[in-house]
Amino acid sequence: MKEILLKGKQVTLREMTKSDAHDLYEVAQDERIWAHMMNRMETQKDMESYINAALNAKEQGSEYPFVIIHNETNKIIGSTRFMDINLAHQRLEIGNTWLNPKFWRTPVNTECKYLLFKHCFEELHLNRVQLKTDHENIRSQQAIKRIGAKKEGILRNHIIRVNGTIRHTVMFSVIKEEWPEVKKSIELILEEAHK
């Protein structure tokens, strides 16, 4: 995938680089971020490993990691990525998304998803974009439903979390036929938020 830069009113998504380690680590210092994630972020080295793994997956063509930049401050506030990329079957997943809690319950994540979906359906011409989350992460499930993704089901006993407990994974998707309606819906949400 060639370099992607996605600009919105509130955020810009650009390719993650090794030089983002310090800034990403700084904004990741809230344990609530990692409660439902598959990583621990206790040291700067953890962040460097996280970035290296993301860039290795990018090199292999299976992922494309972004940093989320807050336009007003020009500061990194989180990360997201394209995952499980399969262009032969015209599908991928949006995931591994996290934000500093200061930006929770703001339009930031909605705008991120809007920019990513728009790129997937209007630039890459994909058939399907999926999202998944932990069965215990109700906040994330509500956010995914709110933007118009359809719940497809639950993968039971899907993942062993870092703490050794078992996670069921809730699957959602948007398909190309739904994108025009989902796009309108997200645009309305963002319009309301900016009033």
Disulfide bonds with the S-S distance in Angstrom:
none
